[in-house]
Amino acid sequence: MSRFRMRTARVSVVGLAAGALILTGCSSGGGGDAGDVSKDDAAKQQVRYDFGDAAASKGPAEPVKGAKKGGDLTVYQRDSYAHLDPAQMYVSDEGTMSTLIHRRLTSYKRDSAGKYTVVGDLATDSGQASKDQRTWKYTLKDGIKWEDGSPITSKDIRHTFERQFAPFISEGPVFIQQWMAGKSGTGYRKLLPDGPYKGDHLPDKVLETPDDKTVIFHFKDPQPDLPYALGMAGYAAVQEKGDTKEKYDKKPVSSGPYKIASFKSGKSMKLVRNEEWDAKTDPVRHAYPDAHNIQFGVSYEASTKRLVSDSAENQTAVSYTNQVDASSMQSVRSDPKVKDRSLSGYQPYVGKISLNMDRLKDKKVREAIAHALPAQSLVQAFGGSGGGELAGNYLSPTVAGHTESDPYGKVENPQGDVKKAKRILKEAGKTGQKLTFAFQNSPEWQDYSIAAKDNLTKAGFDVQLKDIVADTYYDQIGKVKNKYDMYHSSWGADWPSAGTVIPPTLDGRQVQDGASNYSHYNNPEMNKEMDRISKIKDPDTAAKEWGKLADKILKEDLPDVPLMYYKQIQLYGSKVGGAVNNAVISSIDPTQLYVKK
């Protein structure tokens, strides 16, 4: 999914990352005992979503009970948005906000019972596939427009996908580009090296737009998951005539119910209604508030205190992705009045320590690190059971293929096994080895870094801590030539399949600046196995094979150390209505909110 930005990893469908962001996943719809969501609860949640037909894709969206138009929402966000260009979006907080300003060919509709369906968003349905699932046809709806009033046409959709190949697009998802090119890793870029900016275009045998309403994808291999992928924030539509290349990242053209009235990076953003958006064409979104006034730089602690107080100015406040801070977790869960204004749920993210395999080449050293790291300290840093639970492997309980394996004792020995780590490091002849541990400059990771350094030092490492500002954290660790030995990362499935977890984070052909293989892991045998499993049509068989491969990589090569499966609790003011936990974006759904009169 995407990273959870403890800012995240990306959202993918699914996406918040640890600490603040990442995409798909199972979560409760609110109420209940905040934070007390078990693996059994997660397993009972909806794992796969139906593909909706034309009837399911018609607007307007199902009305929110009691909702009326009017009023302004105040939105507290810790982190500013590094990207507003859809093609560069792959962290959860940006993905959540993008639901208000960007539309895509498909989207995810949540009904009042909490069931999700993939439906046509800009398209009339979730897609018409050929029998072999290599060809998919989409027809655009009537009445869909950009914020300047011009119609959204197939030319815009073609441009949206062609620009994904341009060199300056480096942060977003690459699934569909790879499918178009029939190439794994970074080889897809050769299909259209400069994007559409020098007059070149994808051939009709790859992407066909025979008229203004029709878009046809042609793939070399069956792609049964295309409707899922098209619903990602990273594949939202970009206006051809309004495309300013790199500058689009700061001032995109809206197709959703809101448009950007102002954006001051690091300070504030104001979203106001997009009068050209027609609710009759949209089966997913509402535009109840007059405006969303977003304040950046509001820490978890600060937003929690403000929302708990429910004072006059905070009664109409919410946060898209800020969670209850660790120190407030228990008081929030024990106060009935506050608890009634909370949402809790599992997230699809797994928090890991990525080990830079360009620098840590000795597996014995990586094993020593894995055994030394205290997973329980991370759970505590995030507030205990309300913020997460111990992880033994790479696949979240919300993802098909999850097992209960624990090869490095992160569940069995939650405080770490320092003695074993020390013995392994000594056997390797690497006692005293220097480690540079980079972490996000947030309270949670600051706390954890201290605990981790203590254990690693006792095991015989010489540890230097390096904090990185939250807004650019993933950009920094995403550089292949970074100068760090280890750093935390979080990832959630982009849709309910481990195929959106293992290849994006562990395919060796996916090592490039901005990509999500943070460990720079590259094992040709495992790459080949990913290709094999990716072609399995039966989802149950594929899930089992992905689970086996994930454990094999962890046991045999250890590129990342799993530590925690993320959970979250979020609050909202007493005059905010429509608050539900959206499993696709793993946060409060901003498209359903309204201000109570």
Secondary structure, 3 states (H helix, E strand, C coil): CEECCCCCECCCCEEECCCCCEECCCCCCCCCCCCCCCHHHHHHCCCCCEECCCCCCCCCCCCCCCCCCCCEEEEECCCCCCCCCHHHCCEHHHHHHHHHHCCCCEEEEECCCCCEEEEECCECCCCEECCCCCEEEEEECCCCECCCCCECCHHHHHHHHHHHHCCCCCCCCCHHHHHHHCCCHHHHHHHCCCCCCCCCCCCCCCEECCCCCEEEEECCCCCCCHHHHHCCHHHCCCCCCCCCHHHHHCCCCCCCCEEEEEEECCCEEEEEECCCCCHHHCCCCCCCCCEEEEECCCCHHHHHHHHHHCCHHHCCEECCCCCCCHHHHHHHHHCHHHHCCEEEEEEEEEEEEEECCCCCCCHHHHHHHHHHCCHHHHHHHCCHHHCEEECCCCCCCCCCCCCCCCCCCCCCCCCCCHHHHHHHHHHCCCCCCEEEEEEECCHHHHHHHHHHHHHHHHHCCEEEEEEECHHHHHHHHCCCCCCCCEEEEEEECCCCCHHHCHHHHHCHHHCCCCCCCCCCCCCHHHHHHHHHHHCCCCHHHHHHHHHHHHHHHHHHCCCEEEEEEEEEEEEECCCEECCCEECCCCEECHHHCEECC
